[in-house]
Each structure stands twice: as C-alpha cells, then as structure tokens.
Amino acid sequence: MTDSFTIRSIEAFCYRYPLATPVVTSFGKMLNRPAVFVRAVDEDGVEGWGEAWSNFPASGAEHRARLVNEVLAPGLVGRRFDAPAQAFEALSKGTEVLALQCGEPGPFAQAISGIDLALWDLSARRQRLPLWRLLGGQSRRIKVYASGINPGGATQTAEAALKRGHRALKLKVGFGADTDLANLAALRGLVGAGMLAADANQGWSMAQALQMLPRLAEFDLRWLEEPIRADRQREEWRSLRAIAKMPIAAGENISSIEAFKEVLSESVLGVVQPDIAKWGGLSLCAGLARDILEAGKTFCPHYLGGGLGLLASAHLLAGIGGDGWLEVDANDNPLRDLFCGSIINVTEGTVTLGEDPGLGIVPDLPSIERYRSI
C-alpha cells in the first residue's frame, strides 16, 4: 500500500457528556464535556480518527463539527495527497481569507487540526505502523500527570488520581491566595517528592503574579503554567521569569510558528505546551516539538478533551521523546476513557502505548450515541 491516499470522506461527530461536578478554571466553568471526533476514509477504505479542540465557548463544539462537515470536508473529498501535511497546507491556505472574513482563525485552526490528526492516523494505518513509530519514536512508554484538579475537593481528586496510578499532579490556581496555598500544601503532602505543578489559566494580573510567586517557592513546583494572559507583552513574562523559583510554562494559547519561535529563542519558558487539537495538528506540532527539545526546553503536550486527541498527544510525546509528561484530565469523562486506549492504564506514573497501526483503536461510536448532539 502506497503512502499517498485519495480522500473518500471526512465527517465530524459531536458529543456532550453532562457533568455532575463542573470543571472549573480561573475564567469560567465547564458544565459538560464536549468532544468533536473526526473520521477520514480513503479510497481503499482505510479509516483514520482525530479530534478537534472544542471546550469553549459552551456552544463551540457544534460549530467546529459543522465547520468540518460543511466547509472543510467538501474541499478535500476526491483529492489525492502524498502526506497529511499536504492536506493541512491546502486547508490552511484555502481558508485563510474566509477565516479572516469571519474573524474566526481559532475555530478554523481547531477544525483543521482535527482533520489533520485523522489523516495522520490514516497514514500510519496505511503504513502498518503505530503512530508513535511513524513519528520516529524509540520507546512506547511515557510519563503522565493528573490535571484538571479543581480548587473545590482538590484533595479528594488528587487522592483518587494517585490510587489510579498517577505519581504527578497539577492543581488549578487563581482562586485567591488562601485557597491556592492551602490546596498546594495539601497536594504536596499527598504526592511527597513527586511532581507537582500549578496552572493559573491566565488568571492573574501582573501585580497578582508578582505577589504570588514568592509564596509559591516553598512547594517545589515543577512548573507554573500561564500565570498571566498569554498575550501580555514579552517584557512582563521576562519580569516574572526573573523572580520565579520554578520554570514557567505556556503554549496552549500560542497559535503561530512565529510566536513559538520567539518563545524558543528566549529563556522565559522552561516548559512549552502546544495543543495539537487546538492549533497545528501533527503536521506543525511534530516539528515544533523537536524544536522545543533542541532549544533545551521540556516538551509537554497540552490536552483537555476526549480520548482520541489525548491518544494522539501520547503518540506525539512517545514519537518525539524527551523527558516531558502527558497531561491526563482527572475528571469524569467517558468520552475520554472509552477512546484513549492504554492511557487509561496508569502504572507508577507511566503509560505504555501499543504496537497496533495508527492510534491503535477504532472508536465504538454506538456506545456513546446517547451523548450525541449533532
């Protein structure tokens, strides 16, 4: 079977899982867990699966799914490509003006990323290789950490994650100094000498960040994520780096090669976290991940969504290597757990990917039909 392929169909499926306990960030709540899964099929009947980021706004998932089905897929069906990156470039270039006209470069980038992930899975299946091997990986074992630990019930969530095999935790902060510091103290006590990180989700002003940084030093954080808005002047980020006692992390809200080149050229970020379902897919982020490692920084793929995007992120981390961790949300979500393959099996803070072609799974969509929204 050749590496090149002709696309026969592309389709997005949109789901929502209702939450008993909302997922909380410093800027808002998620009352349900959305997922936009993308299936690509070639002329030989080979399937590939991907996922488009769709967490915000609350109505965003249906919008991304319709972008795939009504705008992007018709431009690819019937076309032949030598590699997924060719299709990614065709979609990106072909929709630049439309995205500008709509004022929606983000949703277009996310929908294109979902298609790109599906085409990489398809390509790996055609070559009968697990995706992590196609990306150049030497080891299928990677480290993981439990994220999405809310300010309310943080101890209970962390304890449950540790019982499931996690040995590294990331707490959401930005809910007032007393709450943040108490939760960090509790989690440090639970995880012992293990990895502990904190994520402010862009929730602090510069003044608040400068106040909090000295108070965080006692917790030996592996990193502090997005302490201020991602679009703040680089000088503000440099000022934080100058006084921080821990590495600074960001990347999920960086959305251009030029912007990533800037942060890789300076010492501000010690941990860089592109999100392959949000921007760039694997076509851009695989090369970017190599650049992150070459710059002497830690590559940790950002991810918070359904199982297919999580599994693709795991294959990228295994494919690129390095000493980073895969982000695994600690909150209830069958749209993640049913489709993340071996990521569900955490042992001593690690997971082991399989040798089956592509992502290694074909999602059982009928099992989640009750959560289908469009």
Secondary structure, DSSP 8 states (H G I E B T S, - for coil): --S-EEEEEEEEEEEEEEEEEEEEETTEEEEEEEEEEEEEEETT--EEEEEE---SSTTHHHHHHHIIIIIIGGGTTT-EESSHHHHHHHHHHHTHHHHHHHT-HHHHHHHHHHHHHHHHHHHHHHTT-BHHHHTT-S--EEEEEEEEE-STTHHHHHHHHHHTT--EEEEE--S-HHHHHHHHHHHHHHHTTSEEEEE-TT---HHHHHHHHHHHGGG--S-EE--S-TTS-HHHHHHHHHH-SS-EEE-TT--SHHHHHHHHTSSSEEEE---TTTTTHHHHHHHHHHHHHHTT-EE-----S-HHHHHHHHHHHHHH-SS-EEEEE-S--HHHHTTSGGGG--BTTEEE---SSBTS----GGGGGGGB--
